[in-house]
Each structure stands twice: as C-alpha cells, then as structure tokens.
Amino acid sequence: MNCREGCGACCIAPSITSPIPGMPHGKPAGVPCVQLDDAMRCRLFGKPERPGFCVGLRPEAGMCGESQREAMALLGALELATAP
C-alpha cells in the first residue's frame, strides 16, 4: 500500500515521544508535526533525522482506511489503545 496523497494522518494523529527537529520534546497526539509540509508530506522522509517511530510506520489498510478522515479515526483509536 502506498501513502494517500494529501493525507498526513500519520504525522498528526499519533504522539511521538522522541525528539523531532523543531519539536525537541516530540509531539502530542492530534498535533501536526512541524515537519509536515503544505502538501501533507514529511520533510524528513528518507533523512537520518527522521524519528524511528516514523521510520517504522508502514501504510496498511488497518491504519489508513479509505480516506484521511478514516485514517485519523483509526490512528486515534490505536493511540488510545496503546497509551500508558
């Protein structure tokens, strides 16, 4: 599965606890990453400074659904289910 154009849900919905350039303390769930550009693409994709959490994400139907809205809901539910 390939990323959906203009989605960016994986850069918004989950929390990221490791540092991100521009967000030294990571980011809370539901907050867009500062590295998400206007086209909803990661500015760090393929770069060594991209957080390990992000590198490990792979688009799949159970995470992305059929739309950006569905992806936000699925990722939001996963965030809640895995919260400490």
Stockholm file with secondary structure:
# STOCKHOLM 1.0

chainA/1-84         MNCREGCGACCIAPSITSPIPGMPHGKPAGVPCVQLDDAMRCRLFGKPERPGFCVGLRPEAGMCGESQREAMALLGALELATAP
#=GR chainA/1-84 SS CCCCTTCCGGGTSSCBCSCBTTBTTCBCTTSCCTTBCTTSCBTTTTSTTSCHHHHHCCCCHHHHTTSHHHHHHHHHHHHHHHCC
#=GC SS_cons        CCCCTTCCGGGTSSCBCSCBTTBTTCBCTTSCCTTBCTTSCBTTTTSTTSCHHHHHCCCCHHHHTTSHHHHHHHHHHHHHHHCC
//
